[in-house]
Amino acid sequence: MEILRYKSKFAEPAIIHSIAGSLRRGQVAVLPTDTIYGLSCLADDSAAVRRIYRLKKRSAHKPLIILVSSVGMLKKYVFLSKKQAVILKKIWGPGSRPTTVILKHRGRLAPELTASSDGLAVRLPKSELLIKIVRAVKKPLVSTSLNLSGEESVRDLKRLAEIFPLPGQKPDLVLDNGPARRRKASRLVDLRWADKPKILRR
């Protein structure tokens, strides 16, 4: 498990390049997000997605969130009506809190992500670091909380050895930016039916 450390909000280009290369090779990375630390991989890499499920001991019936770098990228993977786009502009606008939305997917990413449903959970991150990583790999990233399923999310990376004690059953790369700044995961809104948006997690 390789650990990269940096202290600022903005990672150096060399760090972005290293993370992007690791993800392209099918590896699983621990990344700081705009909420809590998360486990990430390329969203079209089924083998890497399945590995995240195994690392977290997460049920395959529970879907995962993906991150995009823009609404333009989002449209490649979900159906987005004009009405949904208007709502999304408000939800993801400047000053808004980190929010994940569920929209009907186009079936272009790893099928494991959606747990056999028609919905895909997507977030446009507030973190410039994450946006740069997504732009570098030119694909959405999986992002799921760094924890074992059902347990509290990890804010302090010193606990990684405790959570993943077995050799060969650890993330490949860790980007350490100190303790997570937020304790709560993102708000979750189901936007599949634009006339009746439903808040699933506040």
Buried (B, 14 or more C-beta within 10 A) or exposed (E): EEEBEBEEEEBEEEBBEBBBEBBBEBBBBBBBBBBBBBBBBBBBBBEBBBBBBEBBEBEEEEBBBBBBBEEEBBBEBBEBEEEBBEBBEEBBEEEEEBBBBBBBBEEEBBEBBBEEBEBBBBBBBBBEBBBBBBBBBEBBBBBBBBBBEEEEBBBEBEEBEEBBEEEEEBBBBBBBBEEBBBEEBBBBBBBBEBEEBEEEEE
